[in-house]
Amino acid sequence: MNTMGEGHPDQEAEFPGLFKRYFLVYFSPDLLFRALRGRPDWLGAVLLGGALIAVGTLLLPADLTIATLRERSLAQGQPLPAGFEDLGGVLRYVGGAAAFVFWPIAMALYAGVVMVIFAFLLGHEGAYRQYLAVVAHAHLITATAGILIAPLRIAMEDAQLLISIGTFATFLPPGYVLRFLSFVDLFGVWSWVLVGLGAARIARKKSWSVGCVFVLMIPLTTAAVFAIFTG
């Protein structure tokens, strides 16, 4: 990542368009977040993220989605309702639409949590719109991941497959630790690290390591809770 020193001026004169901002997330996030500090344009990133996550959902075959739901339901001792499996095609589009609708809500909630951490707990400067812009742009990586790993999900016949730390911890015995690591999505971690960088740039801080530690508690705590209820 490009992490230029704080002495560089904000990039406000030529604010990048949405297409360019998408690539800046990957190749020059520091430059992007400095630009967002002066102009927190969040709407385009939220809509793009919702579209990407919806596409990732629609790429999965209907029978794969049903098979995954059946397996997870049986694992919890609750078989699918009668006739549910005949709705595969409908559920595929409903799932895509739901993903698109849920995404803005998730971004808004995440931005609120980030603002509580940085503006209220750490006393950093920053408005909600700025944090929302940072969160929405950083999580374009997570939204894109659904498309990138769709072929792998189809090949592995698991619609909920994640590229996680647990993917590389096959040496661990089945149990809570492995379940926890399996929920720590690497693309999600990448996104949250960028949120830490963006929040530091909003507050005009040179160092962003402390911020990363705080925001990484969000996905780690989420993974810990999921691991408890899926045991």
TORKOL-4160 file (C-alpha; in steps of 0.2 Angstrom, whole numbers, padded with zeros to 4 digits, m for minus):
231
<pt num="1" X="0000" Y="0000" Z="0000"/>
<pt num="2" X="0005" Y="0018" Z="m0003"/>
<pt num="3" X="0007" Y="0026" Z="0014"/>
<pt num="4" X="0014" Y="0043" Z="0010"/>
<pt num="5" X="0019" Y="0054" Z="0024"/>
<pt num="6" X="0006" Y="0067" Z="0032"/>
<pt num="7" X="0016" Y="0081" Z="0024"/>
<pt num="8" X="0008" Y="0078" Z="0007"/>
<pt num="9" X="m0007" Y="0089" Z="0003"/>
<pt num="10" X="m0024" Y="0082" Z="0002"/>
<pt num="11" X="m0029" Y="0077" Z="m0015"/>
<pt num="12" X="m0044" Y="0088" Z="m0017"/>
<pt num="13" X="m0041" Y="0098" Z="m0033"/>
<pt num="14" X="m0044" Y="0082" Z="m0044"/>
<pt num="15" X="m0056" Y="0071" Z="m0035"/>
<pt num="16" X="m0055" Y="0054" Z="m0043"/>
<pt num="17" X="m0071" Y="0047" Z="m0051"/>
<pt num="18" X="m0079" Y="0031" Z="m0044"/>
<pt num="19" X="m0070" Y="0019" Z="m0057"/>
<pt num="20" X="m0053" Y="0026" Z="m0052"/>
<pt num="21" X="m0057" Y="0026" Z="m0033"/>
<pt num="22" X="m0061" Y="0007" Z="m0035"/>
<pt num="23" X="m0043" Y="0004" Z="m0041"/>
<pt num="24" X="m0035" Y="0016" Z="m0029"/>
<pt num="25" X="m0043" Y="0005" Z="m0015"/>
<pt num="26" X="m0031" Y="m0009" Z="m0021"/>
<pt num="27" X="m0016" Y="0001" Z="m0027"/>
<pt num="28" X="m0015" Y="0018" Z="m0018"/>
<pt num="29" X="m0027" Y="0018" Z="m0003"/>
<pt num="30" X="m0018" Y="0031" Z="0006"/>
<pt num="31" X="m0020" Y="0043" Z="m0009"/>
<pt num="32" X="m0039" Y="0038" Z="m0009"/>
<pt num="33" X="m0042" Y="0041" Z="0009"/>
<pt num="34" X="m0033" Y="0058" Z="0009"/>
<pt num="35" X="m0045" Y="0063" Z="m0005"/>
<pt num="36" X="m0060" Y="0057" Z="0004"/>
<pt num="37" X="m0055" Y="0067" Z="0019"/>
<pt num="38" X="m0059" Y="0083" Z="0010"/>
<pt num="39" X="m0074" Y="0076" Z="0000"/>
<pt num="40" X="m0082" Y="0061" Z="0008"/>
<pt num="41" X="m0091" Y="0054" Z="m0007"/>
<pt num="42" X="m0099" Y="0038" Z="0000"/>
<pt num="43" X="m0115" Y="0035" Z="m0011"/>
<pt num="44" X="m0106" Y="0028" Z="m0026"/>
<pt num="45" X="m0095" Y="0016" Z="m0016"/>
<pt num="46" X="m0110" Y="0010" Z="m0007"/>
<pt num="47" X="m0120" Y="0006" Z="m0022"/>
<pt num="48" X="m0105" Y="m0002" Z="m0031"/>
<pt num="49" X="m0102" Y="m0013" Z="m0016"/>
<pt num="50" X="m0120" Y="m0018" Z="m0016"/>
<pt num="51" X="m0120" Y="m0022" Z="m0034"/>
<pt num="52" X="m0104" Y="m0032" Z="m0033"/>
<pt num="53" X="m0110" Y="m0043" Z="m0018"/>
<pt num="54" X="m0127" Y="m0046" Z="m0027"/>
<pt num="55" X="m0117" Y="m0052" Z="m0043"/>
<pt num="56" X="m0107" Y="m0063" Z="m0032"/>
<pt num="57" X="m0123" Y="m0071" Z="m0025"/>
<pt num="58" X="m0131" Y="m0073" Z="m0042"/>
<pt num="59" X="m0116" Y="m0082" Z="m0049"/>
<pt num="60" X="m0119" Y="m0097" Z="m0038"/>
<pt num="61" X="m0131" Y="m0110" Z="m0046"/>
<pt num="62" X="m0147" Y="m0112" Z="m0037"/>
<pt num="63" X="m0145" Y="m0130" Z="m0033"/>
<pt num="64" X="m0128" Y="m0126" Z="m0025"/>
<pt num="65" X="m0137" Y="m0113" Z="m0014"/>
<pt num="66" X="m0151" Y="m0126" Z="m0009"/>
<pt num="67" X="m0138" Y="m0139" Z="m0005"/>
<pt num="68" X="m0128" Y="m0128" Z="0006"/>
<pt num="69" X="m0144" Y="m0122" Z="0015"/>
<pt num="70" X="m0149" Y="m0141" Z="0017"/>
<pt num="71" X="m0132" Y="m0146" Z="0024"/>
<pt num="72" X="m0132" Y="m0132" Z="0037"/>
<pt num="73" X="m0149" Y="m0134" Z="0042"/>
<pt num="74" X="m0147" Y="m0153" Z="0045"/>
<pt num="75" X="m0131" Y="m0149" Z="0055"/>
<pt num="76" X="m0142" Y="m0139" Z="0067"/>
<pt num="77" X="m0155" Y="m0153" Z="0067"/>
<pt num="78" X="m0168" Y="m0143" Z="0057"/>
<pt num="79" X="m0172" Y="m0150" Z="0040"/>
<pt num="80" X="m0178" Y="m0138" Z="0026"/>
<pt num="81" X="m0197" Y="m0135" Z="0026"/>
<pt num="82" X="m0206" Y="m0145" Z="0013"/>
<pt num="83" X="m0206" Y="m0138" Z="m0004"/>
<pt num="84" X="m0192" Y="m0126" Z="0000"/>
<pt num="85" X="m0180" Y="m0135" Z="m0012"/>
<pt num="86" X="m0192" Y="m0131" Z="m0027"/>
<pt num="87" X="m0189" Y="m0113" Z="m0024"/>
<pt num="88" X="m0170" Y="m0113" Z="m0029"/>
<pt num="89" X="m0172" Y="m0102" Z="m0044"/>
<pt num="90" X="m0182" Y="m0089" Z="m0035"/>
<pt num="91" X="m0171" Y="m0089" Z="m0019"/>
<pt num="92" X="m0156" Y="m0086" Z="m0030"/>
<pt num="93" X="m0163" Y="m0069" Z="m0036"/>
<pt num="94" X="m0171" Y="m0065" Z="m0019"/>
<pt num="95" X="m0154" Y="m0068" Z="m0012"/>
<pt num="96" X="m0146" Y="m0057" Z="m0024"/>
<pt num="97" X="m0158" Y="m0043" Z="m0021"/>
<pt num="98" X="m0157" Y="m0046" Z="m0002"/>
<pt num="99" X="m0138" Y="m0044" Z="m0003"/>
<pt num="100" X="m0140" Y="m0028" Z="m0012"/>
<pt num="101" X="m0152" Y="m0021" Z="0001"/>
<pt num="102" X="m0142" Y="m0027" Z="0016"/>
<pt num="103" X="m0125" Y="m0020" Z="0010"/>
<pt num="104" X="m0129" Y="m0001" Z="0013"/>
<pt num="105" X="m0137" Y="m0006" Z="0030"/>
<pt num="106" X="m0121" Y="m0015" Z="0035"/>
<pt num="107" X="m0110" Y="m0001" Z="0029"/>
<pt num="108" X="m0120" Y="0012" Z="0039"/>
<pt num="109" X="m0119" Y="0001" Z="0054"/>
<pt num="110" X="m0100" Y="m0002" Z="0052"/>
<pt num="111" X="m0097" Y="0017" Z="0050"/>
<pt num="112" X="m0106" Y="0020" Z="0066"/>
<pt num="113" X="m0095" Y="0008" Z="0075"/>
<pt num="114" X="m0079" Y="0015" Z="0068"/>
<pt num="115" X="m0085" Y="0033" Z="0072"/>
<pt num="116" X="m0088" Y="0027" Z="0090"/>
<pt num="117" X="m0071" Y="0019" Z="0091"/>
<pt num="118" X="m0061" Y="0034" Z="0083"/>
<pt num="119" X="m0071" Y="0050" Z="0087"/>
<pt num="120" X="m0078" Y="0045" Z="0104"/>
<pt num="121" X="m0066" Y="0033" Z="0112"/>
<pt num="122" X="m0050" Y="0039" Z="0104"/>
<pt num="123" X="m0055" Y="0057" Z="0102"/>
<pt num="124" X="m0050" Y="0059" Z="0084"/>
<pt num="125" X="m0058" Y="0072" Z="0073"/>
<pt num="126" X="m0069" Y="0066" Z="0059"/>
<pt num="127" X="m0088" Y="0066" Z="0054"/>
<pt num="128" X="m0099" Y="0052" Z="0051"/>
<pt num="129" X="m0099" Y="0055" Z="0032"/>
<pt num="130" X="m0080" Y="0053" Z="0032"/>
<pt num="131" X="m0080" Y="0037" Z="0041"/>
<pt num="132" X="m0094" Y="0030" Z="0030"/>
<pt num="133" X="m0084" Y="0035" Z="0014"/>
<pt num="134" X="m0069" Y="0026" Z="0021"/>
<pt num="135" X="m0079" Y="0010" Z="0026"/>
<pt num="136" X="m0088" Y="0009" Z="0010"/>
<pt num="137" X="m0073" Y="0011" Z="m0001"/>
<pt num="138" X="m0062" Y="m0001" Z="0010"/>
<pt num="139" X="m0076" Y="m0014" Z="0009"/>
<pt num="140" X="m0076" Y="m0014" Z="m0010"/>
<pt num="141" X="m0063" Y="m0027" Z="m0008"/>
<pt num="142" X="m0074" Y="m0039" Z="0002"/>
<pt num="143" X="m0088" Y="m0036" Z="m0010"/>
<pt num="144" X="m0077" Y="m0041" Z="m0025"/>
<pt num="145" X="m0071" Y="m0056" Z="m0016"/>
<pt num="146" X="m0088" Y="m0064" Z="m0018"/>
<pt num="147" X="m0086" Y="m0063" Z="m0037"/>
<pt num="148" X="m0067" Y="m0069" Z="m0036"/>
<pt num="149" X="m0071" Y="m0085" Z="m0026"/>
<pt num="150" X="m0087" Y="m0089" Z="m0034"/>
<pt num="151" X="m0078" Y="m0102" Z="m0046"/>
<pt num="152" X="m0070" Y="m0110" Z="m0030"/>
<pt num="153" X="m0087" Y="m0111" Z="m0021"/>
<pt num="154" X="m0094" Y="m0120" Z="m0036"/>
<pt num="155" X="m0080" Y="m0132" Z="m0037"/>
<pt num="156" X="m0080" Y="m0135" Z="m0019"/>
<pt num="157" X="m0099" Y="m0136" Z="m0018"/>
<pt num="158" X="m0100" Y="m0124" Z="m0004"/>
<pt num="159" X="m0110" Y="m0108" Z="m0007"/>
<pt num="160" X="m0103" Y="m0101" Z="0010"/>
<pt num="161" X="m0085" Y="m0105" Z="0007"/>
<pt num="162" X="m0072" Y="m0092" Z="0013"/>
<pt num="163" X="m0054" Y="m0089" Z="0010"/>
<pt num="164" X="m0050" Y="m0088" Z="0029"/>
<pt num="165" X="m0035" Y="m0091" Z="0041"/>
<pt num="166" X="m0044" Y="m0108" Z="0044"/>
<pt num="167" X="m0041" Y="m0112" Z="0026"/>
<pt num="168" X="m0023" Y="m0114" Z="0030"/>
<pt num="169" X="m0024" Y="m0121" Z="0047"/>
<pt num="170" X="m0029" Y="m0139" Z="0042"/>
<pt num="171" X="m0017" Y="m0146" Z="0054"/>
<pt num="172" X="m0028" Y="m0140" Z="0069"/>
<pt num="173" X="m0040" Y="m0153" Z="0076"/>
<pt num="174" X="m0059" Y="m0149" Z="0074"/>
<pt num="175" X="m0065" Y="m0138" Z="0088"/>
<pt num="176" X="m0068" Y="m0120" Z="0093"/>
<pt num="177" X="m0051" Y="m0113" Z="0087"/>
<pt num="178" X="m0053" Y="m0120" Z="0070"/>
<pt num="179" X="m0071" Y="m0114" Z="0068"/>
<pt num="180" X="m0065" Y="m0097" Z="0074"/>
<pt num="181" X="m0051" Y="m0096" Z="0062"/>
<pt num="182" X="m0062" Y="m0102" Z="0048"/>
<pt num="183" X="m0073" Y="m0087" Z="0050"/>
<pt num="184" X="m0059" Y="m0074" Z="0050"/>
<pt num="185" X="m0061" Y="m0070" Z="0031"/>
<pt num="186" X="m0044" Y="m0064" Z="0024"/>
<pt num="187" X="m0053" Y="m0052" Z="0012"/>
<pt num="188" X="m0062" Y="m0045" Z="0027"/>
<pt num="189" X="m0046" Y="m0043" Z="0037"/>
<pt num="190" X="m0039" Y="m0033" Z="0022"/>
<pt num="191" X="m0054" Y="m0022" Z="0021"/>
<pt num="192" X="m0053" Y="m0018" Z="0040"/>
<pt num="193" X="m0035" Y="m0015" Z="0039"/>
<pt num="194" X="m0039" Y="m0002" Z="0026"/>
<pt num="195" X="m0052" Y="0006" Z="0037"/>
<pt num="196" X="m0039" Y="0008" Z="0050"/>
<pt num="197" X="m0028" Y="0017" Z="0038"/>
<pt num="198" X="m0043" Y="0028" Z="0032"/>
<pt num="199" X="m0048" Y="0033" Z="0049"/>
<pt num="200" X="m0030" Y="0038" Z="0053"/>
<pt num="201" X="m0030" Y="0049" Z="0038"/>
<pt num="202" X="m0047" Y="0057" Z="0042"/>
<pt num="203" X="m0039" Y="0062" Z="0059"/>
<pt num="204" X="m0023" Y="0067" Z="0050"/>
<pt num="205" X="m0013" Y="0055" Z="0060"/>
<pt num="206" X="0004" Y="0049" Z="0054"/>
<pt num="207" X="0003" Y="0032" Z="0062"/>
<pt num="208" X="m0011" Y="0020" Z="0059"/>
<pt num="209" X="m0006" Y="0004" Z="0068"/>
<pt num="210" X="m0016" Y="0008" Z="0083"/>
<pt num="211" X="m0031" Y="0011" Z="0073"/>
<pt num="212" X="m0029" Y="m0006" Z="0064"/>
<pt num="213" X="m0028" Y="m0015" Z="0081"/>
<pt num="214" X="m0045" Y="m0007" Z="0086"/>
<pt num="215" X="m0054" Y="m0010" Z="0070"/>
<pt num="216" X="m0048" Y="m0028" Z="0068"/>
<pt num="217" X="m0057" Y="m0032" Z="0084"/>
<pt num="218" X="m0073" Y="m0030" Z="0074"/>
<pt num="219" X="m0071" Y="m0045" Z="0062"/>
<pt num="220" X="m0062" Y="m0055" Z="0076"/>
<pt num="221" X="m0076" Y="m0053" Z="0088"/>
<pt num="222" X="m0089" Y="m0057" Z="0075"/>
<pt num="223" X="m0079" Y="m0073" Z="0070"/>
<pt num="224" X="m0078" Y="m0078" Z="0089"/>
<pt num="225" X="m0097" Y="m0076" Z="0091"/>
<pt num="226" X="m0101" Y="m0086" Z="0075"/>
<pt num="227" X="m0089" Y="m0100" Z="0081"/>
<pt num="228" X="m0099" Y="m0101" Z="0097"/>
<pt num="229" X="m0116" Y="m0103" Z="0089"/>
<pt num="230" X="m0110" Y="m0115" Z="0075"/>
<pt num="231" X="m0102" Y="m0127" Z="0087"/>
